[in-house]
């Protein structure tokens, strides 16, 4: 019962707005985003413009072996 009350609390648009403003992270709560300050909604660090998104590369899970190879490569890069 408390879990449901907490979820309902967090999903309240005003609460979602406050959480997003505090952590400076994009909210999945559409109503919270609608009522957020313009400064939050136009922050390119939170909502990158399309030209930045176009340069991004998604990270896909390619299985355990590929993850090991990627981790090893990243460790070598950091150690260089």
PDB file as gemmi writes it, atoms N, CA and C in Angstrom:
CRYST1    1.000    1.000    1.000  90.00  90.00  90.00 P 1                      
ATOM      1  N   UNK A   1       0.820  -1.183   0.000  1.00  0.00           N  
ATOM      2  CA  UNK A   1       0.000   0.000   0.000  1.00  0.00           C  
ATOM      3  C   UNK A   1       0.873   1.260   0.000  1.00  0.00           C  
ATOM      4  N   UNK A   2       1.937   1.263   0.789  1.00  0.00           N  
ATOM      5  CA  UNK A   2       2.834   2.416   0.808  1.00  0.00           C  
ATOM      6  C   UNK A   2       3.529   2.596  -0.531  1.00  0.00           C  
ATOM      7  N   UNK A   3       3.842   1.492  -1.204  1.00  0.00           N  
ATOM      8  CA  UNK A   3       4.497   1.578  -2.504  1.00  0.00           C  
ATOM      9  C   UNK A   3       3.588   2.293  -3.505  1.00  0.00           C  
ATOM     10  N   UNK A   4       2.311   1.964  -3.483  1.00  0.00           N  
ATOM     11  CA  UNK A   4       1.354   2.622  -4.381  1.00  0.00           C  
ATOM     12  C   UNK A   4       1.241   4.110  -4.055  1.00  0.00           C  
ATOM     13  N   UNK A   5       1.224   4.434  -2.794  1.00  0.00           N  
ATOM     14  CA  UNK A   5       1.144   5.840  -2.385  1.00  0.00           C  
ATOM     15  C   UNK A   5       2.388   6.594  -2.848  1.00  0.00           C  
ATOM     16  N   UNK A   6       3.548   5.964  -2.740  1.00  0.00           N  
ATOM     17  CA  UNK A   6       4.789   6.605  -3.179  1.00  0.00           C  
ATOM     18  C   UNK A   6       4.781   6.818  -4.694  1.00  0.00           C  
ATOM     19  N   UNK A   7       4.380   5.797  -5.439  1.00  0.00           N  
ATOM     20  CA  UNK A   7       4.322   5.918  -6.903  1.00  0.00           C  
ATOM     21  C   UNK A   7       3.358   7.026  -7.306  1.00  0.00           C  
ATOM     22  N   UNK A   8       2.204   7.065  -6.673  1.00  0.00           N  
ATOM     23  CA  UNK A   8       1.241   8.129  -6.972  1.00  0.00           C  
ATOM     24  C   UNK A   8       1.821   9.496  -6.647  1.00  0.00           C  
ATOM     25  N   UNK A   9       2.564   9.586  -5.564  1.00  0.00           N  
ATOM     26  CA  UNK A   9       3.207  10.843  -5.177  1.00  0.00           C  
ATOM     27  C   UNK A   9       4.209  11.284  -6.235  1.00  0.00           C  
ATOM     28  N   UNK A  10       5.078  10.372  -6.641  1.00  0.00           N  
ATOM     29  CA  UNK A  10       6.123  10.695  -7.608  1.00  0.00           C  
ATOM     30  C   UNK A  10       5.525  11.046  -8.972  1.00  0.00           C  
ATOM     31  N   UNK A  11       4.407  10.443  -9.330  1.00  0.00           N  
ATOM     32  CA  UNK A  11       3.779  10.713 -10.618  1.00  0.00           C  
ATOM     33  C   UNK A  11       2.960  11.997 -10.637  1.00  0.00           C  
ATOM     34  N   UNK A  12       2.752  12.614  -9.505  1.00  0.00           N  
ATOM     35  CA  UNK A  12       2.051  13.897  -9.471  1.00  0.00           C  
ATOM     36  C   UNK A  12       2.877  14.907 -10.272  1.00  0.00           C  
ATOM     37  N   UNK A  13       2.257  15.642 -11.205  1.00  0.00           N  
ATOM     38  CA  UNK A  13       3.023  16.566 -12.049  1.00  0.00           C  
ATOM     39  C   UNK A  13       3.851  17.590 -11.276  1.00  0.00           C  
ATOM     40  N   UNK A  14       3.320  18.147 -10.215  1.00  0.00           N  
ATOM     41  CA  UNK A  14       4.085  19.137  -9.439  1.00  0.00           C  
ATOM     42  C   UNK A  14       5.307  18.500  -8.784  1.00  0.00           C  
ATOM     43  N   UNK A  15       5.134  17.296  -8.287  1.00  0.00           N  
ATOM     44  CA  UNK A  15       6.256  16.589  -7.666  1.00  0.00           C  
ATOM     45  C   UNK A  15       7.270  16.201  -8.738  1.00  0.00           C  
ATOM     46  N   UNK A  16       6.791  15.701  -9.869  1.00  0.00           N  
ATOM     47  CA  UNK A  16       7.684  15.352 -10.967  1.00  0.00           C  
ATOM     48  C   UNK A  16       8.474  16.547 -11.464  1.00  0.00           C  
ATOM     49  N   UNK A  17       7.819  17.699 -11.512  1.00  0.00           N  
ATOM     50  CA  UNK A  17       8.495  18.939 -11.906  1.00  0.00           C  
ATOM     51  C   UNK A  17       9.618  19.257 -10.925  1.00  0.00           C  
ATOM     52  N   UNK A  18       9.342  19.154  -9.647  1.00  0.00           N  
ATOM     53  CA  UNK A  18      10.349  19.445  -8.619  1.00  0.00           C  
ATOM     54  C   UNK A  18      11.514  18.455  -8.683  1.00  0.00           C  
ATOM     55  N   UNK A  19      11.212  17.193  -8.884  1.00  0.00           N  
ATOM     56  CA  UNK A  19      12.265  16.179  -8.978  1.00  0.00           C  
ATOM     57  C   UNK A  19      13.161  16.468 -10.184  1.00  0.00           C  
ATOM     58  N   UNK A  20      12.551  16.713 -11.336  1.00  0.00           N  
ATOM     59  CA  UNK A  20      13.317  16.971 -12.555  1.00  0.00           C  
ATOM     60  C   UNK A  20      14.169  18.225 -12.410  1.00  0.00           C  
ATOM     61  N   UNK A  21      13.627  19.254 -11.801  1.00  0.00           N  
ATOM     62  CA  UNK A  21      14.384  20.495 -11.610  1.00  0.00           C  
ATOM     63  C   UNK A  21      15.554  20.285 -10.654  1.00  0.00           C  
ATOM     64  N   UNK A  22      15.370  19.431  -9.671  1.00  0.00           N  
ATOM     65  CA  UNK A  22      16.420  19.181  -8.689  1.00  0.00           C  
ATOM     66  C   UNK A  22      17.553  18.358  -9.276  1.00  0.00           C  
ATOM     67  N   UNK A  23      17.211  17.276  -9.975  1.00  0.00           N  
ATOM     68  CA  UNK A  23      18.262  16.397 -10.493  1.00  0.00           C  
ATOM     69  C   UNK A  23      18.772  16.833 -11.859  1.00  0.00           C  
ATOM     70  N   UNK A  24      18.078  17.798 -12.498  1.00  0.00           N  
ATOM     71  CA  UNK A  24      18.483  18.295 -13.811  1.00  0.00           C  
ATOM     72  C   UNK A  24      18.612  17.152 -14.819  1.00  0.00           C  
ATOM     73  N   UNK A  25      17.546  16.363 -14.892  1.00  0.00           N  
ATOM     74  CA  UNK A  25      17.495  15.221 -15.784  1.00  0.00           C  
ATOM     75  C   UNK A  25      16.149  15.237 -16.479  1.00  0.00           C  
ATOM     76  N   UNK A  26      16.075  14.735 -17.690  1.00  0.00           N  
ATOM     77  CA  UNK A  26      14.818  14.722 -18.428  1.00  0.00           C  
ATOM     78  C   UNK A  26      13.785  13.866 -17.710  1.00  0.00           C  
ATOM     79  N   UNK A  27      12.594  14.393 -17.609  1.00  0.00           N  
ATOM     80  CA  UNK A  27      11.513  13.651 -16.978  1.00  0.00           C  
ATOM     81  C   UNK A  27      10.696  12.912 -18.032  1.00  0.00           C  
ATOM     82  N   UNK A  28      10.245  11.740 -17.684  1.00  0.00           N  
ATOM     83  CA  UNK A  28       9.347  10.992 -18.551  1.00  0.00           C  
ATOM     84  C   UNK A  28       7.897  11.343 -18.297  1.00  0.00           C  
ATOM     85  N   UNK A  29       7.676  12.216 -17.326  1.00  0.00           N  
ATOM     86  CA  UNK A  29       6.328  12.638 -16.961  1.00  0.00           C  
ATOM     87  C   UNK A  29       5.957  13.839 -17.834  1.00  0.00           C  
ATOM     88  N   UNK A  30       5.149  13.589 -18.865  1.00  0.00           N  
ATOM     89  CA  UNK A  30       4.784  14.632 -19.817  1.00  0.00           C  
ATOM     90  C   UNK A  30       4.123  15.839 -19.182  1.00  0.00           C  
ATOM     91  N   UNK A  31       3.245  15.608 -18.227  1.00  0.00           N  
ATOM     92  CA  UNK A  31       2.568  16.729 -17.566  1.00  0.00           C  
ATOM     93  C   UNK A  31       3.545  17.547 -16.735  1.00  0.00           C  
ATOM     94  N   UNK A  32       4.494  16.885 -16.097  1.00  0.00           N  
ATOM     95  CA  UNK A  32       5.509  17.598 -15.321  1.00  0.00           C  
ATOM     96  C   UNK A  32       6.353  18.460 -16.239  1.00  0.00           C  
ATOM     97  N   UNK A  33       6.691  17.933 -17.400  1.00  0.00           N  
ATOM     98  CA  UNK A  33       7.491  18.717 -18.349  1.00  0.00           C  
ATOM     99  C   UNK A  33       6.704  19.920 -18.857  1.00  0.00           C  
ATOM    100  N   UNK A  34       5.423  19.729 -19.127  1.00  0.00           N  
ATOM    101  CA  UNK A  34       4.579  20.828 -19.606  1.00  0.00           C  
ATOM    102  C   UNK A  34       4.573  22.007 -18.647  1.00  0.00           C  
ATOM    103  N   UNK A  35       4.540  21.721 -17.348  1.00  0.00           N  
ATOM    104  CA  UNK A  35       4.433  22.805 -16.365  1.00  0.00           C  
ATOM    105  C   UNK A  35       5.788  23.277 -15.845  1.00  0.00           C  
ATOM    106  N   UNK A  36       6.864  22.686 -16.372  1.00  0.00           N  
ATOM    107  CA  UNK A  36       8.208  23.082 -15.939  1.00  0.00           C  
ATOM    108  C   UNK A  36       8.570  24.456 -16.483  1.00  0.00           C  
ATOM    109  N   UNK A  37       9.537  25.077 -15.824  1.00  0.00           N  
ATOM    110  CA  UNK A  37      10.023  26.382 -16.249  1.00  0.00           C  
ATOM    111  C   UNK A  37      10.641  26.286 -17.642  1.00  0.00           C  
ATOM    112  N   UNK A  38      10.584  27.376 -18.366  1.00  0.00           N  
ATOM    113  CA  UNK A  38      11.156  27.432 -19.716  1.00  0.00           C  
ATOM    114  C   UNK A  38      12.662  27.161 -19.685  1.00  0.00           C  
ATOM    115  N   UNK A  39      13.326  27.621 -18.633  1.00  0.00           N  
ATOM    116  CA  UNK A  39      14.771  27.412 -18.490  1.00  0.00           C  
ATOM    117  C   UNK A  39      15.091  25.914 -18.477  1.00  0.00           C  
ATOM    118  N   UNK A  40      14.257  25.119 -17.806  1.00  0.00           N  
ATOM    119  CA  UNK A  40      14.436  23.665 -17.759  1.00  0.00           C  
ATOM    120  C   UNK A  40      14.154  23.060 -19.132  1.00  0.00           C  
ATOM    121  N   UNK A  41      13.051  23.440 -19.745  1.00  0.00           N  
ATOM    122  CA  UNK A  41      12.626  22.845 -21.010  1.00  0.00           C  
ATOM    123  C   UNK A  41      13.569  23.160 -22.168  1.00  0.00           C  
ATOM    124  N   UNK A  42      14.321  24.248 -22.059  1.00  0.00           N  
ATOM    125  CA  UNK A  42      15.223  24.632 -23.155  1.00  0.00           C  
ATOM    126  C   UNK A  42      16.689  24.386 -22.814  1.00  0.00           C  
ATOM    127  N   UNK A  43      16.960  23.681 -21.724  1.00  0.00           N  
ATOM    128  CA  UNK A  43      18.340  23.395 -21.329  1.00  0.00           C  
ATOM    129  C   UNK A  43      18.918  22.329 -22.266  1.00  0.00           C  
ATOM    130  N   UNK A  44      19.917  22.686 -23.095  1.00  0.00           N  
ATOM    131  CA  UNK A  44      20.455  21.728 -24.049  1.00  0.00           C  
ATOM    132  C   UNK A  44      21.222  20.571 -23.400  1.00  0.00           C  
ATOM    133  N   UNK A  45      21.618  20.730 -22.144  1.00  0.00           N  
ATOM    134  CA  UNK A  45      22.276  19.622 -21.449  1.00  0.00           C  
ATOM    135  C   UNK A  45      21.257  18.548 -21.063  1.00  0.00           C  
ATOM    136  N   UNK A  46      20.005  18.943 -20.902  1.00  0.00           N  
ATOM    137  CA  UNK A  46      18.944  17.995 -20.557  1.00  0.00           C  
ATOM    138  C   UNK A  46      18.248  17.500 -21.819  1.00  0.00           C  
ATOM    139  N   UNK A  47      17.969  18.413 -22.720  1.00  0.00           N  
ATOM    140  CA  UNK A  47      17.287  18.097 -23.971  1.00  0.00           C  
ATOM    141  C   UNK A  47      18.167  18.558 -25.134  1.00  0.00           C  
ATOM    142  N   UNK A  48      19.139  17.728 -25.550  1.00  0.00           N  
ATOM    143  CA  UNK A  48      20.058  18.133 -26.619  1.00  0.00           C  
ATOM    144  C   UNK A  48      19.311  18.442 -27.914  1.00  0.00           C  
ATOM    145  N   UNK A  49      19.816  19.426 -28.662  1.00  0.00           N  
ATOM    146  CA  UNK A  49      19.186  19.753 -29.933  1.00  0.00           C  
ATOM    147  C   UNK A  49      19.388  18.627 -30.954  1.00  0.00           C  
ATOM    148  N   UNK A  50      18.560  18.602 -31.993  1.00  0.00           N  
ATOM    149  CA  UNK A  50      18.632  17.515 -32.985  1.00  0.00           C  
ATOM    150  C   UNK A  50      20.013  17.335 -33.607  1.00  0.00           C  
ATOM    151  N   UNK A  51      20.755  18.423 -33.821  1.00  0.00           N  
ATOM    152  CA  UNK A  51      22.077  18.273 -34.443  1.00  0.00           C  
ATOM    153  C   UNK A  51      23.058  17.550 -33.519  1.00  0.00           C  
ATOM    154  N   UNK A  52      22.860  17.625 -32.226  1.00  0.00           N  
ATOM    155  CA  UNK A  52      23.697  16.886 -31.279  1.00  0.00           C  
ATOM    156  C   UNK A  52      23.252  15.427 -31.236  1.00  0.00           C  
ATOM    157  N   UNK A  53      21.958  15.210 -31.184  1.00  0.00           N  
ATOM    158  CA  UNK A  53      21.420  13.841 -31.172  1.00  0.00           C  
ATOM    159  C   UNK A  53      21.881  13.084 -32.423  1.00  0.00           C  
ATOM    160  N   UNK A  54      21.932  13.771 -33.562  1.00  0.00           N  
ATOM    161  CA  UNK A  54      22.343  13.131 -34.815  1.00  0.00           C  
ATOM    162  C   UNK A  54      23.769  12.604 -34.750  1.00  0.00           C  
ATOM    163  N   UNK A  55      24.598  13.189 -33.883  1.00  0.00           N  
ATOM    164  CA  UNK A  55      25.997  12.763 -33.756  1.00  0.00           C  
ATOM    165  C   UNK A  55      26.178  11.657 -32.717  1.00  0.00           C  
ATOM    166  N   UNK A  56      25.115  11.328 -32.016  1.00  0.00           N  
ATOM    167  CA  UNK A  56      25.205  10.338 -30.938  1.00  0.00           C  
ATOM    168  C   UNK A  56      25.140   8.918 -31.492  1.00  0.00           C  
ATOM    169  N   UNK A  57      25.685   8.028 -30.722  1.00  0.00           N  
ATOM    170  CA  UNK A  57      25.668   6.623 -31.086  1.00  0.00           C  
ATOM    171  C   UNK A  57      24.962   5.855 -29.980  1.00  0.00           C  
ATOM    172  N   UNK A  58      23.928   5.099 -30.331  1.00  0.00           N  
ATOM    173  CA  UNK A  58      23.235   4.341 -29.286  1.00  0.00           C  
ATOM    174  C   UNK A  58      24.112   3.204 -28.771  1.00  0.00           C  
ATOM    175  N   UNK A  59      23.919   2.867 -27.540  1.00  0.00           N  
ATOM    176  CA  UNK A  59      24.636   1.745 -26.950  1.00  0.00           C  
ATOM    177  C   UNK A  59      23.668   0.570 -26.871  1.00  0.00           C  
ATOM    178  N   UNK A  60      23.943  -0.448 -27.637  1.00  0.00           N  
ATOM    179  CA  UNK A  60      23.078  -1.618 -27.673  1.00  0.00           C  
ATOM    180  C   UNK A  60      23.742  -2.774 -26.943  1.00  0.00           C  
ATOM    181  N   UNK A  61      22.934  -3.568 -26.271  1.00  0.00           N  
ATOM    182  CA  UNK A  61      23.468  -4.752 -25.622  1.00  0.00           C  
ATOM    183  C   UNK A  61      23.684  -5.816 -26.686  1.00  0.00           C  
ATOM    184  N   UNK A  62      24.932  -6.200 -26.893  1.00  0.00           N  
ATOM    185  CA  UNK A  62      25.269  -7.155 -27.935  1.00  0.00           C  
ATOM    186  C   UNK A  62      25.660  -8.514 -27.378  1.00  0.00           C  
ATOM    187  N   UNK A  63      25.392  -8.718 -26.121  1.00  0.00           N  
ATOM    188  CA  UNK A  63      25.707  -9.995 -25.502  1.00  0.00           C  
ATOM    189  C   UNK A  63      26.903  -9.894 -24.573  1.00  0.00           C  
ATOM    190  N   UNK A  64      27.092 -10.937 -23.805  1.00  0.00           N  
ATOM    191  CA  UNK A  64      28.136 -10.944 -22.780  1.00  0.00           C  
ATOM    192  C   UNK A  64      29.543 -10.848 -23.369  1.00  0.00           C  
ATOM    193  N   UNK A  65      29.808 -11.560 -24.438  1.00  0.00           N  
ATOM    194  CA  UNK A  65      31.156 -11.549 -25.026  1.00  0.00           C  
ATOM    195  C   UNK A  65      31.495 -10.162 -25.578  1.00  0.00           C  
ATOM    196  N   UNK A  66      30.560  -9.542 -26.268  1.00  0.00           N  
ATOM    197  CA  UNK A  66      30.796  -8.202 -26.811  1.00  0.00           C  
ATOM    198  C   UNK A  66      30.985  -7.194 -25.686  1.00  0.00           C  
ATOM    199  N   UNK A  67      30.271  -7.374 -24.594  1.00  0.00           N  
ATOM    200  CA  UNK A  67      30.414  -6.477 -23.445  1.00  0.00           C  
ATOM    201  C   UNK A  67      31.811  -6.607 -22.849  1.00  0.00           C  
ATOM    202  N   UNK A  68      32.326  -7.831 -22.765  1.00  0.00           N  
ATOM    203  CA  UNK A  68      33.685  -8.042 -22.252  1.00  0.00           C  
ATOM    204  C   UNK A  68      34.714  -7.347 -23.146  1.00  0.00           C  
ATOM    205  N   UNK A  69      34.535  -7.473 -24.456  1.00  0.00           N  
ATOM    206  CA  UNK A  69      35.462  -6.833 -25.404  1.00  0.00           C  
ATOM    207  C   UNK A  69      35.386  -5.314 -25.261  1.00  0.00           C  
ATOM    208  N   UNK A  70      34.189  -4.770 -25.188  1.00  0.00           N  
ATOM    209  CA  UNK A  70      34.023  -3.322 -25.039  1.00  0.00           C  
ATOM    210  C   UNK A  70      34.655  -2.843 -23.730  1.00  0.00           C  
ATOM    211  N   UNK A  71      34.440  -3.573 -22.656  1.00  0.00           N  
ATOM    212  CA  UNK A  71      35.035  -3.202 -21.363  1.00  0.00           C  
ATOM    213  C   UNK A  71      36.556  -3.221 -21.423  1.00  0.00           C  
ATOM    214  N   UNK A  72      37.108  -4.223 -22.080  1.00  0.00           N  
ATOM    215  CA  UNK A  72      38.555  -4.326 -22.214  1.00  0.00           C  
ATOM    216  C   UNK A  72      39.113  -3.156 -23.033  1.00  0.00           C  
ATOM    217  N   UNK A  73      38.436  -2.824 -24.125  1.00  0.00           N  
ATOM    218  CA  UNK A  73      38.877  -1.696 -24.951  1.00  0.00           C  
ATOM    219  C   UNK A  73      38.816  -0.391 -24.156  1.00  0.00           C  
ATOM    220  N   UNK A  74      37.748  -0.193 -23.407  1.00  0.00           N  
ATOM    221  CA  UNK A  74      37.602   1.039 -22.626  1.00  0.00           C  
ATOM    222  C   UNK A  74      38.664   1.113 -21.538  1.00  0.00           C  
ATOM    223  N   UNK A  75      38.988  -0.016 -20.919  1.00  0.00           N  
ATOM    224  CA  UNK A  75      40.043  -0.050 -19.903  1.00  0.00           C  
ATOM    225  C   UNK A  75      41.377   0.335 -20.524  1.00  0.00           C  
ATOM    226  N   UNK A  76      41.669  -0.158 -21.726  1.00  0.00           N  
ATOM    227  CA  UNK A  76      42.922   0.191 -22.403  1.00  0.00           C  
ATOM    228  C   UNK A  76      42.984   1.684 -22.761  1.00  0.00           C  
ATOM    229  N   UNK A  77      41.848   2.218 -23.191  1.00  0.00           N  
ATOM    230  CA  UNK A  77      41.784   3.649 -23.514  1.00  0.00           C  
ATOM    231  C   UNK A  77      42.077   4.494 -22.275  1.00  0.00           C  
ATOM    232  N   UNK A  78      41.438   4.139 -21.164  1.00  0.00           N  
ATOM    233  CA  UNK A  78      41.620   4.911 -19.924  1.00  0.00           C  
ATOM    234  C   UNK A  78      43.043   4.783 -19.384  1.00  0.00           C  
ATOM    235  N   UNK A  79      43.658   3.629 -19.603  1.00  0.00           N  
ATOM    236  CA  UNK A  79      45.003   3.395 -19.076  1.00  0.00           C  
ATOM    237  C   UNK A  79      46.083   4.052 -19.929  1.00  0.00           C  
ATOM    238  N   UNK A  80      45.729   4.434 -21.136  1.00  0.00           N  
ATOM    239  CA  UNK A  80      46.732   5.007 -22.059  1.00  0.00           C  
ATOM    240  C   UNK A  80      47.187   6.383 -21.606  1.00  0.00           C  
TER     241      UNK A  80                                                      
END                                                                             
